[in-house]
Amino acid sequence: MSTFEAVVDEDWEYRRLQLPPGLSRRAAATQLSIHAEFAGWELSTVRLYSDGSRRVWLRRKRRPADVGYLAS
């Protein structure tokens, strides 16, 4: 994974991941499973580009504790 970007709205938190071209489908699935298992992310969108790279958007529901923290 090279870069990530986070976006927050009222109900959801989104994170963009850029997966490199040489990463196998199985390795990409394993990385995304780890994000889902340990951080509560779910898959929102995947784009596969002609060079083999993938841009993935993950999302998760915001928790009440996160809302108060970000508003301060």
N, C-alpha and C positions, 0 to 999 in steps of 0.2 A: 504494500500500500504506500502510495507516495504522498498524496495530499488529502486533506479533509477540510470540509467547510461545514459549519453548523448554522442552522436557521431556526428561529423559535417564533411560533405564533401563539395564539391564546390556548389552544388545546394540545398541540403537537410540537415536538422538537424533531428537527430533521438534520441528518448528517450526510454529506456527500463524500464518497470514497472514490479515488481513482486507482484502479487496479492495473498493473503494468501488462504489456502485451505478452510477455513470456510466461505468465502465470496460467497454469492449467485450470481447466474447469473444476476439477476436483479440489485443487488447492483454494480456488476462489470460494467454492461452496463451504469448505472447512473454515475459512476466515469469517465468512458471513454467519456461519453457525455459532462460532465463538462469540461474535457480537450479540447474537440473539440470546444465547444461553446465559452469558455472564453480565450483560449490560441492558438487556430488555429491548433491544432494537428489533424491528421487523422490516422486511423488504418492502420498499415502496416502488422503486423503478430501477430497471437495469437497461443500459444502452451499451451495445457492443459496436465498436468502431472498426473500420476496415484495417487498421494497423494491429488489431488484436487486443487493444486496451478496452477496459470496461469502465464506465462511470455508473456508480451505484448510489442510489438515494435510500437511506434507511430512515425509519421514523419510529418514535415511541411517544406514548402519552406522557404529558408533563405531570409530575407529582406535585401535590400542594406545597411541599417543602421547597421545591425548585421555583415555584411561582413567587413566594415571598423573598427568596434569596435574590432572584433576578430583578425584582422591583426595587430593591434597596440601592 
